[in-house]
Amino acid sequence: MAESALPVQLSVIGAYLVVALVVGTAAYRLTGRDAEDYYLAGRSIGTVVLLFTTFATLLSAFTFFGGPNLAYAAGPEWILVMGVMDGLLFAVLWYVIGYRQWLIGRAEGYVTLGEMLGDRFGSNRLRALVAGVSLFWLFPYVMLQQMGAGEAIVGLTDGTVPYWAGAALITLFMIGYVVLAGLRGVAWTDTIQGVFMLGIVWVAVGWVLSSAGGLPEVSASLATNRPEFLSLGGGVYSPQWMIAQAVTIAFGVTMFPQINQRFFVAKDARVLKRSFTLWPALVLLLFVPAFLLGTWAAGLGVSVPEGANVIPVLLNAYTPAWFAALVVAGAMAAMMSSSDSMLLSGSSYLTRDLYRPFVNPAADDEREAWLARIGVAVFATGTFVASLFRPGTLVQVGDTAFGGYAQLALPVLVALYWPKTTRRGMLAGIGGSQLYYLAHVFVPATTVGGVTVFGSTYLTWDFALYGMVLSLALTIGVSLATAPDVGERTERFSVGTGAD
Amino acid sequence: MPRKTNDYLWIAVFGLLVAFGIPWFLWGSTATWAGLPTWLWWHIGWMVLAAVAFAGFTRGAWDRGMDIDREGTDG
């Protein structure tokens, strides 16, 4: 199939990219040259666009290819993890962290998380620490998108187009896109892609079901070939693992630069309310069909070649080549748009939180804009090179990044609500938990006196959860033990009269 | 105070929604209905319920815990 279908596949992907580029160019022409417009689209984003632009950044290679791969390999319980994580916990955090950040950001005009915390605690060091940590964990996640694109192309073309070419294509495209369009362009394409993916995943479900003989037939083959997939739990799915995944990812997501920056962009409170309500529905509509496709592929006995993803392989087997190509093009575009958002936010962290305060406080806007774009190119090229080494599966790489961000979430939450939080408390909470987490990622597990340290779990619970507890304990403990320094401005985070 | 009671009620609702996002009482169950596992139907119903609860929260209790006067934020 691959030989004859190749031109069709490549032209579908090409056409999709051209559409995205046209939208980006249109947004570029509307975007002013100042930072608030470039990074935050002038704080004027409405419900649909905010919802989808946040959703699309989640709808990355991790969820669209990694999730179905996991469902294919281990069963569909990942749907439940996604439900708790994105539909419930993240929605609550959307209110608790997001809405509060929006209120504060609107009053004080902040553009980045580091800027907000640095100003509140009167500390450039804290600002740089937050930006540095965020950029560090952004690296593996951008890399994940490139890996996903490379694998998607391999799966779609049966290996005719090599992995590196897919990864290179997405890299070039996203650098060009971010350099051109600001957040407005990114948010628009996110919306188009989000709506498109939502529709097409259901078409894919219908198509696969009808060519495989209908739902009863597909369920029967699943029950025969993989009966263990129907039962809740088992295999990799232990309660501890599912809870740890849902908690670390939900908290981690709130600290992702591109998600966190979304908290500043809503036009008004109504936009945040509507998005909050729609979260569970959107999760349901997208992830159930996507992960069921992965599950059914296992039941139907579809075999996935090493290094490929199950979705393109399944679609190639049960739907026409052009349709499979369309889905993969959509998924690749979604990955690009996730990466665009990440690179855009990453570049704002780089220029506003690191370059401005430390290197050149007097830099004019033009110089800063150039630096941001060069930073994007260097960063994306670096992640591309790293992606060629394939360091782990999509889910493993994503997990590491999410866990790293999750360590930031609780200190930020404490700072947002507890006026007695001090600068030293924040530095200890963020610095301490990051050291702990880094040690567990990079130091090999060793057994000391019968206890395994630096392993992936303690008492069967994921090490990232202990890191979150540590970050909370350090932030509160050190804050209690220290007095605020001059220059710490508690009133920055009091968003109203507080009278009632 | 009724307002305080209301706050605790919402915290309890959110807590319950998160706690039973995974139907623990169906752990190990292989039952299916209409070709899909029963626990998947639970997930579908639960997400709809969550959306309804969240809609209720934005109507009646939004701004709780934020320490602000309500006017000017409903924009």
Interface residues (C-beta under 8 A of the other chain):
Chain A: P76 I79 L80 V81 G83 V84 G87 L88 L89 A91 V92 Y95 V96 Y99 R100 L103 L215 P216 V218 S219 A223 P227 L230 S231 L232 G233 G234 P239 M242 I243 A246 K267 D268 A269 R270 K273 R274 F276 T277 L278 W279 P280 A281 V283 L284 V288 L292 Y417 S494 V495 G496 T497 G498 A499 D500
Chain B: F14 L17 V18 G21 I22 P23 W24 L26 W27 G28 S29 T30 T32 A34 G35 L36 P37 W39 L40 H43 I44 W46 M47 V48 A50 A51 F54 A55 F57 T58 W62 G65 M66 D67 I68 D69 T73 D74 G75
